[in-house]
Amino acid sequence: MSWARRLHRASCLLPASFTLALARSGGHLPGIHCPLYAATGTPCPTCYLSRATAAALRGKLAEAAQLHLFGLPAAGLLLIWSALALQQRRLPPLAVPAPVLVVAGVALFLYWLLRLVAPLPLGLSSFPIAVPP
């Protein structure tokens, strides 16, 4: 069997491997840093999302919700994608209908704005104390 064929057959393990690696890493993905935060000091809409997803995958739901509210659904989607890949013994595509992507994008943007603006009158921070790597 050729190496390309073996690689294709093993592709069903990618989602589960990624999900496990994210959970074990605590959400600190090597080499991936936020360019918006580096340039402006302002967290982007997805800052803390990988840490929140990792916390949710480890069962720390309160911590996940505090880091980023979208971490809980992201963890759920990763688990579903992993289960589908293992069940179907192939790498299922991440085909998401355009309206769902638009709604999710708008919700993410509004959540980010709320986190940026809501704490200002009280002098509080809605982002964790630790800065993104």
DOMI-338235 format. One record per atom (N, C-alpha, C, CB): residue number from 0; residue in one letter; atom name; x negated, y, z. Coordinates in nm, 2 decimals, m for minus. Glycine has a CB too. Example, Ala and Ser with C-alpha at 12.3 -4.5 7.8 and 13.67 -1.06 7.14 Angstrom:
2
> 0:A:N:m1.32:m0.57:0.78 $
> 0:A:CA:m1.23:m0.45:0.78 $
> 0:A:C:m1.32:m0.33:0.78 $
> 0:A:CB:m1.13:m0.45:0.90 $
> 1:S:N:m1.28:m0.22:0.71 $
> 1:S:CA:m1.37:m0.11:0.71 $
> 1:S:C:m1.29:0.00:0.79 $
> 1:S:CB:m1.41:m0.06:0.57 $
This chain:
133
> 0:M:N:m0.08:m0.12:0.00 $
> 0:M:CA:0.00:0.00:0.00 $
> 0:M:C:m0.09:0.12:0.00 $
> 0:M:CB:0.10:0.00:0.12 $
> 1:S:N:m0.06:0.22:m0.08 $
> 1:S:CA:m0.14:0.34:m0.09 $
> 1:S:C:m0.13:0.43:0.03 $
> 1:S:CB:m0.11:0.42:m0.22 $
> 2:W:N:m0.22:0.52:0.05 $
> 2:W:CA:m0.22:0.60:0.17 $
> 2:W:C:m0.10:0.70:0.16 $
> 2:W:CB:m0.35:0.68:0.19 $
> 3:A:N:m0.07:0.74:0.04 $
> 3:A:CA:0.04:0.84:0.02 $
> 3:A:C:0.18:0.77:0.06 $
> 3:A:CB:0.05:0.89:m0.12 $
> 4:R:N:0.19:0.64:0.02 $
> 4:R:CA:0.31:0.57:0.06 $
> 4:R:C:0.32:0.55:0.21 $
> 4:R:CB:0.31:0.43:m0.02 $
> 5:R:N:0.21:0.51:0.27 $
> 5:R:CA:0.21:0.50:0.42 $
> 5:R:C:0.24:0.63:0.49 $
> 5:R:CB:0.07:0.44:0.46 $
> 6:L:N:0.19:0.73:0.44 $
> 6:L:CA:0.21:0.86:0.50 $
> 6:L:C:0.36:0.90:0.48 $
> 6:L:CB:0.13:0.97:0.43 $
> 7:H:N:0.42:0.87:0.37 $
> 7:H:CA:0.56:0.90:0.35 $
> 7:H:C:0.65:0.81:0.44 $
> 7:H:CB:0.60:0.87:0.20 $
> 8:R:N:0.61:0.69:0.46 $
> 8:R:CA:0.69:0.60:0.55 $
> 8:R:C:0.68:0.64:0.69 $
> 8:R:CB:0.64:0.46:0.54 $
> 9:A:N:0.56:0.70:0.73 $
> 9:A:CA:0.54:0.75:0.87 $
> 9:A:C:0.60:0.89:0.90 $
> 9:A:CB:0.40:0.75:0.90 $
> 10:S:N:0.65:0.95:0.79 $
> 10:S:CA:0.70:1.09:0.81 $
> 10:S:C:0.82:1.10:0.91 $
> 10:S:CB:0.74:1.15:0.68 $
> 11:C:N:0.89:0.99:0.93 $
> 11:C:CA:1.00:0.99:1.02 $
> 11:C:C:0.95:1.01:1.16 $
> 11:C:CB:1.08:0.86:1.01 $
> 12:L:N:0.82:1.00:1.19 $
> 12:L:CA:0.77:1.02:1.32 $
> 12:L:C:0.74:1.17:1.35 $
> 12:L:CB:0.65:0.93:1.35 $
> 13:L:N:0.73:1.25:1.25 $
> 13:L:CA:0.69:1.39:1.27 $
> 13:L:C:0.78:1.47:1.36 $
> 13:L:CB:0.69:1.46:1.13 $
> 14:P:N:0.92:1.47:1.35 $
> 14:P:CA:1.00:1.55:1.44 $
> 14:P:C:0.98:1.50:1.59 $
> 14:P:CB:1.14:1.54:1.40 $
> 15:A:N:0.98:1.37:1.61 $
> 15:A:CA:0.96:1.33:1.75 $
> 15:A:C:0.82:1.36:1.80 $
> 15:A:CB:0.99:1.17:1.75 $
> 16:S:N:0.72:1.35:1.72 $
> 16:S:CA:0.59:1.38:1.76 $
> 16:S:C:0.58:1.53:1.79 $
> 16:S:CB:0.49:1.35:1.65 $
> 17:F:N:0.63:1.61:1.71 $
> 17:F:CA:0.63:1.76:1.74 $
> 17:F:C:0.71:1.79:1.86 $
> 17:F:CB:0.69:1.84:1.62 $
> 18:T:N:0.82:1.73:1.88 $
> 18:T:CA:0.90:1.76:2.00 $
> 18:T:C:0.83:1.71:2.13 $
> 18:T:CB:1.04:1.68:1.99 $
> 19:L:N:0.77:1.60:2.12 $
> 19:L:CA:0.69:1.55:2.24 $
> 19:L:C:0.57:1.64:2.27 $
> 19:L:CB:0.64:1.40:2.21 $
> 20:A:N:0.50:1.68:2.16 $
> 20:A:CA:0.38:1.77:2.18 $
> 20:A:C:0.42:1.90:2.24 $
> 20:A:CB:0.31:1.79:2.04 $
> 21:L:N:0.53:1.95:2.19 $
> 21:L:CA:0.58:2.08:2.25 $
> 21:L:C:0.62:2.07:2.39 $
> 21:L:CB:0.70:2.13:2.17 $
> 22:A:N:0.69:1.96:2.43 $
> 22:A:CA:0.72:1.94:2.57 $
> 22:A:C:0.60:1.93:2.66 $
> 22:A:CB:0.81:1.82:2.58 $
> 23:R:N:0.50:1.85:2.61 $
> 23:R:CA:0.38:1.83:2.69 $
> 23:R:C:0.29:1.95:2.70 $
> 23:R:CB:0.30:1.71:2.63 $
> 24:S:N:0.29:2.04:2.60 $
> 24:S:CA:0.21:2.15:2.60 $
> 24:S:C:0.26:2.27:2.68 $
> 24:S:CB:0.19:2.20:2.45 $
> 25:G:N:0.38:2.26:2.72 $
> 25:G:CA:0.44:2.37:2.80 $
> 25:G:C:0.48:2.49:2.71 $
> 25:G:CB:0.34:2.41:2.91 $
> 26:G:N:0.47:2.47:2.58 $
> 26:G:CA:0.51:2.57:2.49 $
> 26:G:C:0.40:2.66:2.45 $
> 26:G:CB:0.62:2.66:2.55 $
> 27:H:N:0.28:2.63:2.49 $
> 27:H:CA:0.17:2.71:2.45 $
> 27:H:C:0.11:2.65:2.32 $
> 27:H:CB:0.06:2.72:2.56 $
> 28:L:N:0.15:2.70:2.21 $
> 28:L:CA:0.11:2.64:2.08 $
> 28:L:C:m0.03:2.70:2.04 $
> 28:L:CB:0.21:2.67:1.97 $
> 29:P:N:m0.13:2.62:2.02 $
> 29:P:CA:m0.26:2.67:1.99 $
> 29:P:C:m0.27:2.75:1.86 $
> 29:P:CB:m0.36:2.55:1.98 $
> 30:G:N:m0.33:2.86:1.86 $
> 30:G:CA:m0.36:2.94:1.74 $
> 30:G:C:m0.24:3.02:1.69 $
> 30:G:CB:m0.40:2.85:1.64 $
> 31:I:N:m0.12:3.01:1.76 $
> 31:I:CA:m0.01:3.09:1.71 $
> 31:I:C:0.02:3.20:1.81 $
> 31:I:CB:0.12:2.99:1.70 $
> 32:H:N:0.00:3.32:1.76 $
> 32:H:CA:0.02:3.44:1.85 $
> 32:H:C:0.12:3.53:1.78 $
> 32:H:CB:m0.11:3.51:1.88 $
> 33:C:N:0.18:3.62:1.86 $
> 33:C:CA:0.29:3.71:1.81 $
> 33:C:C:0.22:3.84:1.75 $
> 33:C:CB:0.39:3.75:1.92 $
> 34:P:N:0.23:3.86:1.62 $
> 34:P:CA:0.17:3.98:1.56 $
> 34:P:C:0.24:4.11:1.60 $
> 34:P:CB:0.17:3.97:1.41 $
> 35:L:N:0.37:4.10:1.63 $
> 35:L:CA:0.44:4.22:1.67 $
> 35:L:C:0.39:4.26:1.81 $
> 35:L:CB:0.59:4.20:1.67 $
> 36:Y:N:0.38:4.17:1.90 $
> 36:Y:CA:0.33:4.19:2.03 $
> 36:Y:C:0.19:4.24:2.03 $
> 36:Y:CB:0.35:4.07:2.12 $
> 37:A:N:0.11:4.18:1.95 $
> 37:A:CA:m0.03:4.23:1.94 $
> 37:A:C:m0.05:4.37:1.89 $
> 37:A:CB:m0.11:4.13:1.85 $
> 38:A:N:0.04:4.41:1.80 $
> 38:A:CA:0.03:4.54:1.74 $
> 38:A:C:0.10:4.65:1.82 $
> 38:A:CB:0.09:4.54:1.60 $
> 39:T:N:0.21:4.61:1.89 $
> 39:T:CA:0.29:4.72:1.95 $
> 39:T:C:0.30:4.70:2.10 $
> 39:T:CB:0.43:4.72:1.90 $
> 40:G:N:0.27:4.58:2.15 $
> 40:G:CA:0.30:4.56:2.30 $
> 40:G:C:0.44:4.52:2.33 $
> 40:G:CB:0.25:4.67:2.38 $
> 41:T:N:0.53:4.52:2.23 $
> 41:T:CA:0.67:4.48:2.24 $
> 41:T:C:0.69:4.34:2.20 $
> 41:T:CB:0.76:4.58:2.16 $
> 42:P:N:0.75:4.26:2.28 $
> 42:P:CA:0.78:4.12:2.24 $
> 42:P:C:0.87:4.12:2.13 $
> 42:P:CB:0.83:4.04:2.36 $
> 43:C:N:0.86:4.02:2.04 $
> 43:C:CA:0.94:4.00:1.92 $
> 43:C:C:1.07:3.92:1.96 $
> 43:C:CB:0.87:3.93:1.80 $
> 44:P:N:1.16:3.91:1.87 $
> 44:P:CA:1.28:3.83:1.90 $
> 44:P:C:1.26:3.69:1.95 $
> 44:P:CB:1.38:3.83:1.79 $
> 45:T:N:1.15:3.63:1.90 $
> 45:T:CA:1.12:3.49:1.93 $
> 45:T:C:1.01:3.47:2.04 $
> 45:T:CB:1.08:3.41:1.81 $
> 46:C:N:0.96:3.58:2.10 $
> 46:C:CA:0.86:3.57:2.20 $
> 46:C:C:0.92:3.49:2.32 $
> 46:C:CB:0.81:3.71:2.25 $
> 47:Y:N:0.85:3.39:2.37 $
> 47:Y:CA:0.89:3.31:2.48 $
> 47:Y:C:0.98:3.19:2.44 $
> 47:Y:CB:0.95:3.39:2.59 $
> 48:L:N:1.02:3.19:2.31 $
> 48:L:CA:1.11:3.08:2.26 $
> 48:L:C:1.04:2.94:2.27 $
> 48:L:CB:1.15:3.11:2.12 $
> 49:S:N:0.92:2.93:2.23 $
> 49:S:CA:0.85:2.80:2.24 $
> 49:S:C:0.84:2.75:2.38 $
> 49:S:CB:0.71:2.80:2.17 $
> 50:R:N:0.81:2.84:2.48 $
> 50:R:CA:0.80:2.81:2.62 $
> 50:R:C:0.93:2.77:2.67 $
> 50:R:CB:0.74:2.92:2.70 $
> 51:A:N:1.04:2.84:2.63 $
> 51:A:CA:1.17:2.81:2.68 $
> 51:A:C:1.22:2.68:2.62 $
> 51:A:CB:1.27:2.92:2.63 $
> 52:T:N:1.18:2.65:2.50 $
> 52:T:CA:1.22:2.52:2.44 $
> 52:T:C:1.15:2.40:2.51 $
> 52:T:CB:1.19:2.52:2.29 $
> 53:A:N:1.02:2.43:2.54 $
> 53:A:CA:0.94:2.32:2.61 $
> 53:A:C:1.00:2.30:2.75 $
> 53:A:CB:0.79:2.36:2.62 $
> 54:A:N:1.04:2.41:2.82 $
> 54:A:CA:1.09:2.39:2.95 $
> 54:A:C:1.23:2.32:2.95 $
> 54:A:CB:1.12:2.53:3.02 $
> 55:A:N:1.31:2.35:2.85 $
> 55:A:CA:1.44:2.27:2.83 $
> 55:A:C:1.41:2.13:2.80 $
> 55:A:CB:1.52:2.34:2.72 $
> 56:L:N:1.31:2.10:2.72 $
> 56:L:CA:1.28:1.96:2.69 $
> 56:L:C:1.23:1.88:2.82 $
> 56:L:CB:1.17:1.95:2.58 $
> 57:R:N:1.17:1.95:2.91 $
> 57:R:CA:1.12:1.89:3.03 $
> 57:R:C:1.23:1.89:3.14 $
> 57:R:CB:1.00:1.97:3.09 $
> 58:G:N:1.35:1.94:3.11 $
> 58:G:CA:1.46:1.94:3.20 $
> 58:G:C:1.47:2.06:3.29 $
> 58:G:CB:1.45:1.82:3.29 $
> 59:K:N:1.38:2.16:3.27 $
> 59:K:CA:1.38:2.28:3.36 $
> 59:K:C:1.47:2.38:3.29 $
> 59:K:CB:1.24:2.33:3.38 $
> 60:L:N:1.61:2.36:3.30 $
> 60:L:CA:1.70:2.44:3.23 $
> 60:L:C:1.71:2.58:3.28 $
> 60:L:CB:1.84:2.38:3.24 $
> 61:A:N:1.70:2.61:3.41 $
> 61:A:CA:1.70:2.74:3.46 $
> 61:A:C:1.58:2.82:3.41 $
> 61:A:CB:1.71:2.74:3.61 $
> 62:E:N:1.47:2.76:3.41 $
> 62:E:CA:1.34:2.83:3.37 $
> 62:E:C:1.36:2.86:3.22 $
> 62:E:CB:1.22:2.74:3.39 $
> 63:A:N:1.41:2.76:3.14 $
> 63:A:CA:1.43:2.78:3.00 $
> 63:A:C:1.52:2.90:2.97 $
> 63:A:CB:1.48:2.65:2.93 $
> 64:A:N:1.63:2.91:3.04 $
> 64:A:CA:1.73:3.02:3.02 $
> 64:A:C:1.67:3.15:3.06 $
> 64:A:CB:1.85:2.99:3.10 $
> 65:Q:N:1.58:3.15:3.16 $
> 65:Q:CA:1.52:3.28:3.20 $
> 65:Q:C:1.42:3.32:3.10 $
> 65:Q:CB:1.45:3.26:3.34 $
> 66:L:N:1.34:3.23:3.04 $
> 66:L:CA:1.24:3.27:2.94 $
> 66:L:C:1.30:3.32:2.81 $
> 66:L:CB:1.15:3.15:2.91 $
> 67:H:N:1.40:3.24:2.75 $
> 67:H:CA:1.47:3.28:2.63 $
> 67:H:C:1.59:3.19:2.62 $
> 67:H:CB:1.37:3.25:2.50 $
> 68:L:N:1.70:3.26:2.60 $
> 68:L:CA:1.83:3.19:2.60 $
> 68:L:C:1.85:3.10:2.48 $
> 68:L:CB:1.95:3.30:2.59 $
> 69:F:N:1.77:3.12:2.37 $
> 69:F:CA:1.78:3.03:2.26 $
> 69:F:C:1.70:2.91:2.27 $
> 69:F:CB:1.74:3.11:2.13 $
> 70:G:N:1.62:2.89:2.38 $
> 70:G:CA:1.54:2.77:2.40 $
> 70:G:C:1.62:2.65:2.43 $
> 70:G:CB:1.45:2.80:2.52 $
> 71:L:N:1.74:2.66:2.49 $
> 71:L:CA:1.83:2.55:2.52 $
> 71:L:C:1.88:2.49:2.39 $
> 71:L:CB:1.94:2.59:2.61 $
> 72:P:N:1.94:2.57:2.30 $
> 72:P:CA:1.99:2.51:2.17 $
> 72:P:C:1.87:2.47:2.08 $
> 72:P:CB:2.07:2.62:2.10 $
> 73:A:N:1.76:2.53:2.09 $
> 73:A:CA:1.64:2.49:2.01 $
> 73:A:C:1.60:2.35:2.05 $
> 73:A:CB:1.53:2.59:2.02 $
> 74:A:N:1.59:2.33:2.18 $
> 74:A:CA:1.56:2.19:2.23 $
> 74:A:C:1.66:2.09:2.19 $
> 74:A:CB:1.55:2.20:2.38 $
> 75:G:N:1.78:2.12:2.19 $
> 75:G:CA:1.89:2.03:2.15 $
> 75:G:C:1.88:1.99:2.00 $
> 75:G:CB:2.02:2.09:2.18 $
> 76:L:N:1.85:2.10:1.92 $
> 76:L:CA:1.83:2.07:1.78 $
> 76:L:C:1.71:1.99:1.75 $
> 76:L:CB:1.83:2.20:1.70 $
> 77:L:N:1.60:2.01:1.82 $
> 77:L:CA:1.48:1.93:1.80 $
> 77:L:C:1.51:1.78:1.84 $
> 77:L:CB:1.36:1.98:1.89 $
> 78:L:N:1.58:1.76:1.94 $
> 78:L:CA:1.61:1.62:1.98 $
> 78:L:C:1.70:1.55:1.88 $
> 78:L:CB:1.68:1.62:2.12 $
> 79:I:N:1.80:1.63:1.83 $
> 79:I:CA:1.89:1.57:1.73 $
> 79:I:C:1.81:1.54:1.60 $
> 79:I:CB:2.00:1.67:1.69 $
> 80:W:N:1.72:1.63:1.56 $
> 80:W:CA:1.64:1.61:1.44 $
> 80:W:C:1.55:1.49:1.46 $
> 80:W:CB:1.56:1.74:1.41 $
> 81:S:N:1.49:1.48:1.57 $
> 81:S:CA:1.41:1.36:1.60 $
> 81:S:C:1.48:1.23:1.60 $
> 81:S:CB:1.34:1.38:1.74 $
> 82:A:N:1.60:1.23:1.66 $
> 82:A:CA:1.68:1.11:1.66 $
> 82:A:C:1.73:1.07:1.52 $
> 82:A:CB:1.81:1.13:1.75 $
> 83:L:N:1.77:1.17:1.44 $
> 83:L:CA:1.81:1.14:1.30 $
> 83:L:C:1.69:1.08:1.22 $
> 83:L:CB:1.86:1.27:1.23 $
> 84:A:N:1.58:1.14:1.24 $
> 84:A:CA:1.46:1.09:1.16 $
> 84:A:C:1.43:0.95:1.20 $
> 84:A:CB:1.34:1.18:1.19 $
> 85:L:N:1.43:0.92:1.33 $
> 85:L:CA:1.40:0.78:1.37 $
> 85:L:C:1.51:0.68:1.33 $
> 85:L:CB:1.38:0.78:1.52 $
> 86:Q:N:1.63:0.73:1.33 $
> 86:Q:CA:1.74:0.64:1.30 $
> 86:Q:C:1.74:0.61:1.14 $
> 86:Q:CB:1.88:0.70:1.34 $
> 87:Q:N:1.72:0.72:1.06 $
> 87:Q:CA:1.72:0.70:0.92 $
> 87:Q:C:1.59:0.65:0.86 $
> 87:Q:CB:1.76:0.83:0.86 $
> 88:R:N:1.49:0.65:0.94 $
> 88:R:CA:1.35:0.61:0.90 $
> 88:R:C:1.30:0.69:0.78 $
> 88:R:CB:1.35:0.46:0.86 $
> 89:R:N:1.34:0.82:0.79 $
> 89:R:CA:1.29:0.91:0.69 $
> 89:R:C:1.29:1.05:0.75 $
> 89:R:CB:1.37:0.91:0.56 $
> 90:L:N:1.23:1.15:0.69 $
> 90:L:CA:1.23:1.28:0.74 $
> 90:L:C:1.35:1.36:0.68 $
> 90:L:CB:1.09:1.36:0.70 $
> 91:P:N:1.45:1.38:0.77 $
> 91:P:CA:1.57:1.45:0.71 $
> 91:P:C:1.53:1.60:0.69 $
> 91:P:CB:1.69:1.43:0.81 $
> 92:P:N:1.59:1.65:0.58 $
> 92:P:CA:1.56:1.80:0.56 $
> 92:P:C:1.63:1.88:0.66 $
> 92:P:CB:1.61:1.84:0.42 $
> 93:L:N:1.57:2.00:0.68 $
> 93:L:CA:1.63:2.10:0.77 $
> 93:L:C:1.73:2.19:0.70 $
> 93:L:CB:1.52:2.18:0.85 $
> 94:A:N:1.82:2.13:0.63 $
> 94:A:CA:1.92:2.21:0.54 $
> 94:A:C:2.02:2.27:0.63 $
> 94:A:CB:1.98:2.12:0.43 $
> 95:V:N:2.02:2.40:0.65 $
> 95:V:CA:2.12:2.47:0.73 $
> 95:V:C:2.20:2.56:0.64 $
> 95:V:CB:2.06:2.55:0.85 $
> 96:P:N:2.33:2.56:0.64 $
> 96:P:CA:2.41:2.65:0.55 $
> 96:P:C:2.37:2.80:0.58 $
> 96:P:CB:2.56:2.62:0.58 $
> 97:A:N:2.38:2.87:0.47 $
> 97:A:CA:2.34:3.02:0.48 $
> 97:A:C:2.42:3.09:0.59 $
> 97:A:CB:2.36:3.08:0.35 $
> 98:P:N:2.55:3.07:0.60 $
> 98:P:CA:2.63:3.15:0.70 $
> 98:P:C:2.59:3.12:0.84 $
> 98:P:CB:2.78:3.12:0.68 $
> 99:V:N:2.55:2.99:0.87 $
> 99:V:CA:2.50:2.96:1.00 $
> 99:V:C:2.37:3.03:1.03 $
> 99:V:CB:2.48:2.80:1.01 $
> 100:L:N:2.28:3.04:0.93 $
> 100:L:CA:2.15:3.11:0.95 $
> 100:L:C:2.17:3.26:0.97 $
> 100:L:CB:2.06:3.09:0.82 $
> 101:V:N:2.27:3.32:0.90 $
> 101:V:CA:2.30:3.46:0.92 $
> 101:V:C:2.35:3.48:1.06 $
> 101:V:CB:2.40:3.51:0.81 $
> 102:V:N:2.45:3.40:1.10 $
> 102:V:CA:2.50:3.42:1.24 $
> 102:V:C:2.40:3.40:1.34 $
> 102:V:CB:2.62:3.32:1.26 $
> 103:A:N:2.31:3.30:1.33 $
> 103:A:CA:2.21:3.28:1.42 $
> 103:A:C:2.10:3.39:1.42 $
> 103:A:CB:2.13:3.14:1.39 $
> 104:G:N:2.07:3.44:1.31 $
> 104:G:CA:1.98:3.55:1.30 $
> 104:G:C:2.03:3.68:1.36 $
> 104:G:CB:1.94:3.58:1.15 $
> 105:V:N:2.16:3.71:1.34 $
> 105:V:CA:2.22:3.83:1.40 $
> 105:V:C:2.23:3.81:1.55 $
> 105:V:CB:2.36:3.85:1.34 $
> 106:A:N:2.26:3.69:1.59 $
> 106:A:CA:2.27:3.67:1.74 $
> 106:A:C:2.13:3.68:1.80 $
> 106:A:CB:2.33:3.53:1.77 $
> 107:L:N:2.03:3.63:1.74 $
> 107:L:CA:1.90:3.64:1.79 $
> 107:L:C:1.85:3.79:1.80 $
> 107:L:CB:1.80:3.56:1.71 $
> 108:F:N:1.88:3.87:1.70 $
> 108:F:CA:1.85:4.01:1.69 $
> 108:F:C:1.92:4.08:1.80 $
> 108:F:CB:1.88:4.07:1.56 $
> 109:L:N:2.05:4.06:1.82 $
> 109:L:CA:2.13:4.13:1.92 $
> 109:L:C:2.08:4.09:2.06 $
> 109:L:CB:2.28:4.09:1.91 $
> 110:Y:N:2.05:3.96:2.08 $
> 110:Y:CA:1.99:3.92:2.21 $
> 110:Y:C:1.86:3.99:2.24 $
> 110:Y:CB:1.97:3.77:2.21 $
> 111:W:N:1.78:4.01:2.14 $
> 111:W:CA:1.65:4.07:2.16 $
> 111:W:C:1.67:4.22:2.19 $
> 111:W:CB:1.57:4.06:2.03 $
> 112:L:N:1.76:4.29:2.12 $
> 112:L:CA:1.79:4.43:2.15 $
> 112:L:C:1.85:4.44:2.30 $
> 112:L:CB:1.90:4.48:2.05 $
> 113:L:N:1.93:4.35:2.34 $
> 113:L:CA:1.98:4.36:2.47 $
> 113:L:C:1.87:4.34:2.57 $
> 113:L:CB:2.09:4.24:2.49 $
> 114:R:N:1.78:4.25:2.55 $
> 114:R:CA:1.67:4.23:2.64 $
> 114:R:C:1.58:4.35:2.64 $
> 114:R:CB:1.59:4.11:2.60 $
> 115:L:N:1.57:4.43:2.53 $
> 115:L:CA:1.48:4.54:2.53 $
> 115:L:C:1.55:4.66:2.60 $
> 115:L:CB:1.45:4.58:2.39 $
> 116:V:N:1.68:4.68:2.57 $
> 116:V:CA:1.74:4.81:2.61 $
> 116:V:C:1.81:4.80:2.75 $
> 116:V:CB:1.84:4.84:2.51 $
> 117:A:N:1.88:4.69:2.78 $
> 117:A:CA:1.96:4.67:2.90 $
> 117:A:C:1.88:4.71:3.03 $
> 117:A:CB:2.01:4.54:2.91 $
> 118:P:N:1.76:4.66:3.05 $
> 118:P:CA:1.69:4.69:3.18 $
> 118:P:C:1.64:4.83:3.19 $
> 118:P:CB:1.58:4.59:3.19 $
> 119:L:N:1.64:4.91:3.09 $
> 119:L:CA:1.58:5.04:3.10 $
> 119:L:C:1.64:5.13:3.20 $
> 119:L:CB:1.59:5.11:2.96 $
> 120:P:N:1.77:5.14:3.22 $
> 120:P:CA:1.83:5.23:3.32 $
> 120:P:C:1.79:5.19:3.46 $
> 120:P:CB:1.98:5.23:3.31 $
> 121:L:N:1.77:5.07:3.48 $
> 121:L:CA:1.74:5.02:3.62 $
> 121:L:C:1.59:5.01:3.64 $
> 121:L:CB:1.80:4.88:3.64 $
> 122:G:N:1.51:5.02:3.54 $
> 122:G:CA:1.36:5.01:3.55 $
> 122:G:C:1.32:4.87:3.57 $
> 122:G:CB:1.32:5.09:3.67 $
> 123:L:N:1.40:4.77:3.52 $
> 123:L:CA:1.36:4.63:3.53 $
> 123:L:C:1.31:4.58:3.40 $
> 123:L:CB:1.49:4.55:3.57 $
> 124:S:N:1.25:4.46:3.41 $
> 124:S:CA:1.20:4.40:3.29 $
> 124:S:C:1.28:4.27:3.26 $
> 124:S:CB:1.05:4.36:3.30 $
> 125:S:N:1.33:4.26:3.14 $
> 125:S:CA:1.41:4.14:3.10 $
> 125:S:C:1.32:4.03:3.04 $
> 125:S:CB:1.52:4.17:3.01 $
> 126:F:N:1.19:4.06:3.03 $
> 126:F:CA:1.09:3.96:2.98 $
> 126:F:C:1.01:3.91:3.09 $
> 126:F:CB:1.01:4.02:2.87 $
> 127:P:N:0.96:3.79:3.09 $
> 127:P:CA:0.88:3.74:3.20 $
> 127:P:C:0.76:3.82:3.22 $
> 127:P:CB:0.83:3.59:3.17 $
> 128:I:N:0.70:3.82:3.34 $
> 128:I:CA:0.59:3.90:3.37 $
> 128:I:C:0.47:3.87:3.29 $
> 128:I:CB:0.55:3.88:3.52 $
> 129:A:N:0.44:3.74:3.26 $
> 129:A:CA:0.32:3.70:3.19 $
> 129:A:C:0.34:3.74:3.04 $
> 129:A:CB:0.30:3.54:3.20 $
> 130:V:N:0.24:3.80:2.98 $
> 130:V:CA:0.25:3.84:2.84 $
> 130:V:C:0.23:3.72:2.75 $
> 130:V:CB:0.15:3.94:2.81 $
> 131:P:N:0.29:3.72:2.63 $
> 131:P:CA:0.27:3.61:2.54 $
> 131:P:C:0.12:3.59:2.51 $
> 131:P:CB:0.35:3.63:2.41 $
> 132:P:N:0.08:3.47:2.48 $
> 132:P:CA:m0.07:3.45:2.44 $
> 132:P:C:m0.10:3.52:2.31 $
> 132:P:CB:m0.10:3.30:2.44 $
